[in-house]
Amino acid sequence: MRIVEYDNDLVCNYGSRSPVDLLSTASAVTVGSYDGVHEGHRKIIARMAAIARSRHLRSVVVTFEPHPRRVLKGSVSGPLGLLTTLEEKIDLLAGEAIDLLFIIRFTPDFASRTSDDFIRNVLVRVLGAKTIIIGYDHAFGRDRSGSQRTLEYLGIELGFDVEVVEEVCIGHEHFSSTRIRKLLEAGNIEEANEFLGYPYMITGWVVAGEKRGRTIGFPTVNVKLSDPDKLLPRPGVYHAQTEINGTLYNAMMNVGVRPTVSSEGITTVEVNILGYSGDLYGASMRFTLLRFIRDERKFSSLEELKMQLEKDKKTVELYC
């Protein structure tokens, strides 16, 4: 999968300002924020890729960074609650057998472009769209004025066709990023993972902590999120996993304010990695969440906390 960025009409290789030319390749294209790259998203992407193969077109996913909500709502109070960071999204899309990921730098200037302008000058002129695949509820452009009807009208003039992928459901529940966020906020990790189609991820850097965990036999790594807009699930203890040097480790992750040892009220992510004792400071790590173990609560002493952590460890080990 090739990755390029589009910024103020300049198309560059991802992570550099080296310009590239994409004008000559006929493409099948789908457009969206694709936050979470969940099962519903992947149905759209899979359909686009299948059409591309059958018609000998390049398969292209167009997405946005930062998330449009960050720009359109101005100074949003608090994190946006994104299901995926850009790096996580790239890794998930890399598994979808697409040719090109086209990342649009979403700015106020870009947000002001009309849907007509976006279709003509980005999807058709830059990307060579010959077919555009969208979800059943898709809208785009300034004030979300672009719709299936807009695409079909312009398709007649500009020489592309449009296909709409219908709603995908589990039972009577349809796939949506909003639904998955609510599940995570309620601590319903296993159900959220079913909608996602993979275990929910938390990615970040290992930073220095207060090292209290070592004193009670449960050393932890303190994780600083790689993107502050990433959604953290309901406060509590979780069964998680991580890979270190090719080995998969089970872990206990605490998301919360650590009321037993701190009165600051600052939400942190601390992880006790079962069976690992090496130095991870400064490392970039990714954890997958498998299940909710218990709510976070304040204990009367470190000894009481230690006793509960022993119980949590046994609970996690039952699933290993």
C-alpha positions in Angstrom: 0.0 0.0 0.0 1.4 3.3 -1.1 0.7 6.3 1.2 0.6 10.0 0.0 -0.6 13.2 1.5 -2.6 16.0 -0.1 -2.1 19.5 1.4 -3.1 22.8 -0.4 -3.1 21.1 -3.8 0.4 19.6 -3.3 0.6 15.8 -3.4 3.5 14.4 -1.5 5.0 11.1 -0.3 3.8 10.4 3.2 6.1 12.0 5.8 8.0 14.2 3.3 7.5 17.1 1.0 8.6 15.2 -2.0 5.9 15.9 -4.7 4.3 13.0 -6.7 2.1 12.9 -9.8 -1.0 10.8 -9.6 -2.9 12.2 -12.5 -2.5 9.4 -15.0 -4.0 6.4 -13.2 -7.7 5.4 -13.5 -9.0 4.5 -10.0 -11.8 3.1 -7.9 -12.1 5.4 -4.9 -13.8 5.5 -1.5 -13.8 8.5 0.8 -14.3 8.7 4.6 -12.8 9.5 8.0 -12.9 5.7 8.6 -12.3 6.2 12.3 -11.9 2.7 13.7 -11.8 0.9 10.3 -14.6 -1.2 11.7 -16.5 -4.1 10.0 -18.9 -1.7 8.3 -16.0 0.3 6.9 -14.2 -2.8 5.7 -17.2 -4.0 3.7 -17.1 -0.7 1.8 -13.3 -1.0 1.2 -13.6 -4.6 0.2 -16.3 -3.8 -2.4 -14.1 -0.9 -3.7 -11.1 -3.2 -4.0 -13.2 -5.9 -5.8 -14.5 -3.4 -8.3 -10.9 -2.1 -8.9 -9.6 -5.7 -9.6 -12.5 -6.5 -11.9 -12.0 -3.3 -13.9 -8.2 -3.1 -13.7 -8.3 0.1 -11.8 -6.1 1.3 -8.9 -7.9 1.0 -5.5 -7.8 4.2 -3.4 -8.9 5.0 0.1 -9.2 8.7 0.8 -9.2 9.8 4.4 -8.5 12.9 6.5 -6.0 14.0 9.1 -6.7 15.6 11.6 -10.2 14.3 12.0 -12.7 16.8 10.5 -14.4 17.3 13.8 -11.3 18.8 15.3 -11.3 21.5 12.6 -15.0 22.1 12.1 -15.7 22.5 15.8 -12.7 24.7 16.4 -11.3 24.5 19.9 -13.1 21.3 21.0 -13.2 20.9 24.8 -11.3 17.8 25.7 -10.3 14.8 23.5 -12.3 13.9 20.5 -12.5 10.3 21.5 -11.1 8.8 18.3 -11.1 5.0 17.9 -7.9 5.0 15.9 -4.8 7.2 15.7 -3.5 7.9 12.2 -0.8 5.2 12.7 -3.3 2.6 13.9 -5.6 3.5 10.9 -2.7 3.1 8.5 -1.8 -0.3 10.0 -5.4 -1.5 9.7 -5.8 -0.3 6.2 -2.5 -2.0 5.2 -4.3 -5.3 5.7 -7.1 -4.5 3.3 -5.1 -5.0 0.0 -5.5 -1.5 -1.4 -3.1 0.2 -3.7 -3.1 3.8 -2.4 -4.0 5.5 0.9 -4.6 9.2 0.1 -4.4 11.3 3.3 -5.9 14.8 3.0 -4.6 17.4 5.5 -7.9 18.7 6.7 -7.7 22.5 7.3 -10.2 25.3 7.5 -9.4 26.1 3.9 -10.0 22.6 2.8 -13.2 22.4 4.8 -14.6 25.4 2.9 -14.3 23.7 -0.5 -17.6 22.7 -2.0 -18.5 19.1 -2.7 -18.5 20.0 -6.5 -14.9 21.3 -6.2 -13.8 18.3 -4.2 -15.2 15.8 -6.7 -13.9 17.6 -9.7 -10.4 18.7 -8.6 -9.4 16.0 -6.1 -11.3 12.8 -6.8 -11.4 13.1 -10.6 -8.5 15.4 -11.6 -5.9 14.2 -9.0 -6.9 10.6 -8.4 -8.5 9.7 -11.7 -11.7 8.4 -10.2 -13.7 6.2 -12.6 -15.9 4.7 -10.0 -16.7 6.0 -6.5 -17.9 3.7 -3.7 -19.7 5.2 -0.7 -21.6 4.0 2.4 -25.4 4.3 2.5 -25.2 7.4 4.8 -22.2 9.2 3.3 -22.1 13.0 2.9 -19.1 15.3 2.2 -18.0 18.8 1.3 -18.8 22.1 2.9 -21.8 21.7 5.2 -21.9 18.0 4.1 -23.8 19.1 1.0 -22.4 16.3 -1.1 -24.5 13.2 -1.4 -25.1 10.2 -3.6 -27.2 12.4 -5.9 -24.4 15.0 -6.2 -22.0 12.2 -7.2 -24.4 10.7 -9.7 -25.1 14.0 -11.3 -21.4 14.9 -11.7 -20.6 11.4 -12.8 -22.6 11.8 -16.0 -20.5 14.9 -16.8 -17.1 13.7 -15.6 -17.2 10.1 -16.6 -17.4 8.1 -13.4 -20.1 5.8 -11.9 -21.2 5.5 -8.3 -22.0 2.5 -6.1 -23.6 2.7 -2.7 -22.9 -0.1 -0.1 -25.9 -0.8 2.0 -26.0 -0.9 5.8 -24.2 -3.7 7.7 -25.6 -5.0 10.9 -25.0 -7.4 13.8 -28.4 -8.6 14.7 -30.4 -5.3 14.7 -27.4 -3.2 15.5 -25.7 -1.3 12.6 -22.0 -0.7 12.5 -21.0 2.8 13.5 -18.1 4.5 15.2 -20.6 6.2 17.5 -22.0 2.9 18.7 -18.5 1.5 19.3 -17.5 4.6 21.3 -20.5 4.1 23.6 -19.6 0.4 24.1 -16.1 1.3 25.1 -17.2 4.1 27.4 -19.4 1.5 29.1 -16.5 -1.0 29.4 -18.2 -3.4 27.0 -14.8 -4.3 25.4 -15.8 -7.7 24.0 -18.9 -6.3 22.2 -16.9 -3.3 21.0 -14.3 -5.7 19.6 -17.0 -7.7 17.8 -18.1 -4.5 16.0 -14.5 -3.5 15.3 -13.5 -6.9 14.0 -10.3 -6.8 16.0 -9.3 -6.0 19.7 -9.4 -2.3 20.6 -5.9 -0.8 20.6 -4.1 1.7 22.8 -0.8 3.0 21.4 1.7 5.2 23.2 5.2 5.8 24.6 6.5 4.4 27.9 7.3 7.3 30.2 8.7 7.5 33.7 6.3 7.0 36.6 6.4 7.1 40.4 7.5 3.4 40.6 5.1 2.6 43.4 4.1 -0.6 41.7 7.5 -2.1 42.2 7.2 -1.7 46.0 4.2 -4.1 46.1 5.4 -6.6 43.5 3.5 -5.2 40.5 5.8 -3.0 38.4 4.0 -1.1 35.7 4.8 0.8 32.5 3.2 4.2 32.3 1.8 4.9 28.8 1.5 8.3 27.3 -1.0 8.2 24.5 0.5 8.8 21.0 -2.6 10.9 20.2 -4.4 12.8 23.0 -7.6 12.6 21.0 -7.6 8.8 21.4 -10.6 7.4 23.3 -9.8 5.7 26.5 -12.4 3.1 27.7 -14.3 3.2 31.0 -12.0 3.6 34.0 -11.1 0.2 35.4 -8.8 -2.8 35.1 -8.5 -4.7 31.8 -7.0 -7.8 30.4 -4.7 -6.7 27.7 -1.9 -8.1 25.5 1.2 -6.6 23.9 4.1 -7.9 21.8 7.7 -7.3 22.8 10.5 -8.5 20.6 8.2 -10.9 18.8 6.8 -12.5 22.0 3.1 -12.0 23.0 2.6 -11.1 26.7 -0.6 -10.9 28.7 -1.1 -7.8 30.9 -3.3 -6.0 33.4 -4.0 -2.5 32.3 -5.4 0.2 34.7 -7.2 3.1 33.1 -8.1 5.8 35.6 -7.0 8.3 38.2 -5.3 5.9 40.7 -7.3 7.1 43.7 -5.4 4.9 46.1 -2.0 6.6 45.4 -3.0 10.0 43.9 -5.4 12.8 44.6 -4.7 14.7 41.3 -7.6 13.3 39.4 -5.5 12.9 36.2 -6.4 9.9 34.0 -3.4 7.7 33.3 -2.7 4.3 31.7 -0.6 1.9 33.7 0.2 -1.7 32.6 1.6 -4.6 34.5 3.0 -7.0 31.9 2.9 -10.5 33.2 6.2 -12.4 33.0 8.2 -9.4 31.6 10.9 -7.6 33.6 13.0 -5.6 31.1 13.4 -1.9 30.7 10.9 -0.3 28.3 11.4 3.4 29.0 11.0 5.4 25.8 9.6 2.5 23.8 6.6 2.8 21.6 4.1 0.2 22.5 0.7 -1.0 21.4 -1.7 -2.8 23.7 -4.9 -4.7 22.6 -7.8 -4.8 25.1 -9.5 -8.1 25.4 -11.9 -7.8 28.4 -13.0 -5.7 31.3 -11.9 -7.1 34.7 -13.3 -4.6 37.3 -14.0 -1.0 38.1 -11.3 1.2 39.5 -11.7 2.0 43.2 -9.9 3.5 46.2 -8.3 1.0 48.6 -7.5 1.8 52.3 -3.9 0.8 51.9 -1.2 -0.4 49.5 -1.5 -3.8 51.1 -5.2 -4.0 50.3 -4.4 -2.8 46.7 -1.8 -5.6 46.4 -4.3 -8.2 47.5 -6.7 -7.0 44.9 -4.0 -7.0 42.2 -3.2 -10.6 43.1 -6.9 -11.5 42.5 -6.9 -9.5 39.2 -3.8 -11.4 38.0 -5.5 -14.7 38.7 -8.5 -13.6 36.7 -6.3 -12.6 33.8 -4.4 -15.9 33.9 -7.7 -17.8 33.7 -8.1 -16.4 30.2 -4.5 -17.0 29.1 
